[in-house]
Every structure is written in C-alpha cells, then in structure tokens.
Amino acid sequence: MNINTLIIDDETLARQRLVNLVNDVSELTILDECSTGKEAITAINNLAPDLIFLDIQMKDMTGFDVLENVTIAKKPLVIFVTAYNEYALKAFDFFAFDYLLKPYKDDRFYKSISNISNYINNTNYNPFEDKINDLIKFVKTSNQPSTNYSEKLPIKLGNKIFFIKTSDIIYISASGYYAEIFTSEKKYLLRDSLSNLINSLDPNKFIRIHRSTIINLNETGELINSNYGEIDIKMNDNKLFRISKSYKKTFLTKMGL
C-alpha cells in the first residue's frame, strides 16, 4: 500500500518535522510541501494526494478554507495539525477525524498513521467527503456571532450559590480539579475545567493563553518579549503570565500582531 501524502503548514520547523516523520513510514510518499493555503489548494487539485497533513491556521487562510476549495472528485484523507481551537478539536472528535495537537509526540503521529491505514484497509464505503462538508458547516456555524455566552457564572459556596459577572473576571487559573476565578475584589473556586469554561465565555473577550490560564482581553496591560522568543503578558493588576508556545500563535492573531 502506497499513500501519496501532502504536507501543509506555514511554519518551516513544523513542516520539516512532519517530513522527517513521514519519511520514516514506508507506506507514505511525500508529493509536495506547502507553506500557504493558496499553494495547498493548487497542489491538492493538481496532485490528488491520498492524505494531507493540514495546518488549521495559516497566514493567508484557514485549513477549512483550503478544504472548501478542493475540487477533485476523490477528496484526500486529512490529518489536521493544530495548536489551538478547542471547539474545533471537539468537532474532529465528533466527526471522527484525526488530528495532531501541537506540540505532539512522535508516538501520537504514528498512532494517526495507524488510524489512517486501518481506515483505508477496513472500509468499503468512504464517507469522507460527507464528513468534510459536515465539519465545514459545523465550523462556520461555530464561528458565527453568538449571544449564548455566559454573562454570569454560578459559584456554589456552602448552601448558597453566588453569581459573578463574567465581565468582572480578570483571569482564571487551573488548580487541580478546580478553576480559580479572579476578580478585582475576590478569588472564587469552581469545580470545573478550563476547557469547559472557555467554551462558555465570549471569545471576543476571553482567550486561553496556557493550558492552565484564561485571561480577560480587556484586562491586559502589556506584552513583554524575552530574549528567547517567549512572551509574557502583564495584566492590569500587575499579575504576570507566560503565553505558552501552543497558544502563542492564536493569541498574536487575536491581538492583530
């Protein structure tokens, strides 16, 4: 079995790592590499690969934009490569797609290849095009402005439940099974995950900058660049947070940087 493969990622190091990993798998043959969505669309339609590794967020367009412009009859299988976007990860799980969450380990890559091999060998019906269309519809719907985000969060204290305004939240930190919610007046403890909380908060006002940190964009003070390419963000209350590599690109894009 030979699987013709296309690698699409706008980060040079990310592409090179995939090239090295793909070259270690005898069943995979690299047709080309693409650093932009525009290049990817042309390459997919001209080369008709069996499999593509597709970055979600590129400088000129998203991976979903690329898929919308694939015109060949036989659509390639897709392994999404992403460093962010939790709603999209839930979508991939729901629609049975595979993805690599940056930074991923080699073992996770090989598991994805195993999943692809099993899929190709064990299915007589390929519903992939239907799944692609359903996923794109889901993402478009999820990206539409919503008024369903929580304006208040219920916090249980003893036999009482308090409601705090989300606009009063400065930042949220993970602490074991709990989330520590900080306002200008008080710290609250909520038994919930940051993954659930970020999905209930307005993405125009809140963003996750670390697996253990969510911040209110309106409460940001300044960005501090280190000599090692790392970025810290200082909040209006002078609290300092490190922006992790896996969320850095999303944050900078959100801030227009």
Buried (B, 14 or more C-beta within 10 A) or exposed (E): EEBBBBBBBBBEEBBEBBBEBBEEBEBBBBBBBBBBBBBBBBBBEEBBBBBBBBBBBBEEBBBBBBBBBBEEEEBBBBBBBBBBBBEBBBBBEEBEBBBBBBEBEEEEBEBBBEBBBEBBEEEEEEEBEEBBEBBBEBBEEBEEEEEEBBEEBEBEEEEEEEEBEBEBBBBBBBEEEBBBBBBEEEEBEBEBEBEEBBBEBBBEBBBBBBEBBBBBBEBBEEBEEEEEEEBBBBBEEEBEBBBBBBBBBBBEEBEEE
